[in-house]
Amino acid sequence: MASTPIKLSELAVGASATVLQYPQQDATFLRLREMGLLVGTRVTLVRTAPLGDPLELKVRGYHLTLRKGDAAHILVEPAP
């Protein structure tokens, strides 16, 4: 049974998820696609900054820092 999709910004520290969708037209998200954050990509939330923003993600073997506001626009499916 598949998990309920959530926003990437709601993922718990240490949890993994698969990217389901994100905005297609914004320049920020074009840059993220160029860095390998594509639909179907598995991501892991490594940690958050002390005040909760930004988020550090592990994507395709490297670490990516993403603002929480941007992560709120990315829909993911948590891994079981």
C-alpha positions, -999 to 999 in steps of 0.1 A, spaced: 0 0 0 14 34 -10 19 62 16 -1 94 15 19 121 -4 32 150 18 52 182 12 90 177 13 90 204 40 70 180 63 94 151 60 109 140 93 147 142 98 163 109 88 133 98 67 134 91 30 109 98 3 104 97 -35 97 129 -54 62 128 -70 58 163 -84 68 200 -82 62 232 -100 73 231 -136 76 268 -145 97 284 -117 134 291 -123 142 277 -89 128 243 -97 144 243 -131 177 246 -113 168 218 -89 160 195 -119 194 204 -134 209 192 -101 191 159 -103 160 164 -82 136 148 -107 103 130 -103 110 95 -91 142 105 -73 147 93 -37 157 119 -12 166 117 25 162 146 49 196 147 67 190 176 90 175 210 94 191 242 105 186 252 142 155 273 134 142 248 109 153 265 77 170 255 54 168 218 50 198 195 41 188 167 18 208 138 4 200 134 -33 218 110 -57 248 107 -33 254 144 -26 240 169 -1 216 197 -13 205 226 9 170 238 2 148 265 17 118 252 36 95 275 15 108 259 -17 105 224 -2 68 231 6 61 231 -31 76 197 -37 53 167 -32 69 134 -21 58 99 -11 74 88 22 93 55 20 79 27 42 
